[in-house]
Amino acid sequence: MIKTAIKTSILSCDEVTSFLAKWEFTTGVESAAVFTVDPLPTLTPRPCIQVMEQSSDLNTLRGSNGMRVIVEVRLLGNKADSSAFLSGLAVALWRYLSNATLTVSGYSFCGADVFYPVPLLDSDDFPGYGIIIDAQFLSQGGW
């Protein structure tokens, strides 16, 4: 649920999505390449974004009425792009996520710590950046 909320939020940011590769997600229409699956589909175009949940702790905030979720958002580039391009896109994504309000059914968004992009290299030496989001939510069911 959190991965979908982050993906939906990212897709509303033209400053980032206009620079992403396009992918057809079984709808017959291409859209920005933002994925919530691991591993990525074969022949995934780059640059793309991969949203991966690292951990979630339900009922850890305010007794049994909240949750904390840690997500990594990976911006994955290709070898042809300049490092300045990918770095600039990573910072734009970080700025956007730092100010985003996430919508998760049944919960109220309390805020998130969004950590500055860290350079990544995958096993094939493709460049990328990782952004960690530590988000907190309270149940809408009350205290």
N, C-alpha and C positions, 0 to 999 in steps of 0.2 A: 503494500500500500504506500509506503514512503517513497519507494523507487518511482512509482507511477506519479506521485505528487511532484517529485523533483523533475521528472521527465516533462510533465505537462507545463511546469513553470519555465523550464529551459526553452521549450518550444515556443513560448510567447515572447522570447527575447530576440528580436530581429538582429540586434547588434552582434549576436553570436551565431544564430542559425543561418544567417545569410552567407557565412563563410564555411559552413559544413557541407560535406558531400551529401548527395541525395540517395535515398534508399526506398524501395517499394515494400511496404510492410503489410502485404496481403490485401490491401484495400484497393489496389489498382492505381493508386495515386502515389507519386513520389513525395517524400517529405524529408526534412533534415534528418541526418543519420544520428539519432539519439537512441541508444539501446539500453535495455534493462536485463539483458541475458548474459550469461557467462557459460561457455565461451561465446565470443562473437561469431556470427554466421560466417561461413567460408566466403572469401573474396569481399569482405566488408570494405567499402570505400573509405578513404581517409581524406581529410580529417573527419573524425567522428567522436561522439561522446558515449561513454559507457558508465552507467550508474550501478554501483554495486553496494549492497548493504553489508556492512562489516559486523555489526552486532545490534541487537535490540534488547532492551531491558524493560519489559512490561511491568507495570505496578511498582516502579522504583522511585517515582517522584510523588511526594505528598501521600505517603502510605500506599494505597492501592488504586490511586486515581490518576496515574500518569504513566508516561513512558519516555524513555530516552533512546534515541536511535543514532547510530554512527554509520555514516554512508561515505563511500569514496566516489567522487565524480572524476572520471579519467577523460582527459582530452587527448586523443590519440592522433598523431600526425603521420605524414609519410616522409620518406627520405628526400623528396624533391622540394618540399617547402623549406623556406629559410627558418632558422631558429628564431629570428626576430618576429616573424609572422606568427608562429605558434605561441611564442611567449606573450605577445600582445593579445592574442585571442584568449589565452589562459587567464590573463589579468582581467580582461573584459568579462569573462565568465565568472571569475571570483567576485568582481564588483557586483555583478548582477545577483549572484547567489547570496552575497552578504546582506542584501537589502530585500530579498524575496520573502514573501509570506507564504508558507506551505499550507495546503488544505488537505487534511486527512479526515475522512468521515468518522464522526463520533468523538473527535478530539479538537481541542483548541490549541493553536500554535502559540507557544510561549517564547520562542526565540531560538537562535542557533549560534554556535560559534563556528565560523567558516574560516578555515586556515588557508593561508596564502599558498598558491600553487608551488608544488615541489617537482622538479624534473624527474622523469621516468625514462627508462629504456626497456623495451620488451626483449624477448629472447632473440628476435631477429634484428635488433638494433634500430627499431623504429622509435622515433622520439615521441615524447608525450609529457603530460603534466597531471599530477594528482592533486585533488582538492578534497580535504576531509571536512565533512559537515557533522557536527555534534548537535542534534536537534532535540528539543524538549517539547512535550505536549501534555496537556491535562485533559482528562476525560470530561466530556460535556455532561456526564451523568451527575455531577455534583461532588461535594466533598464527602 
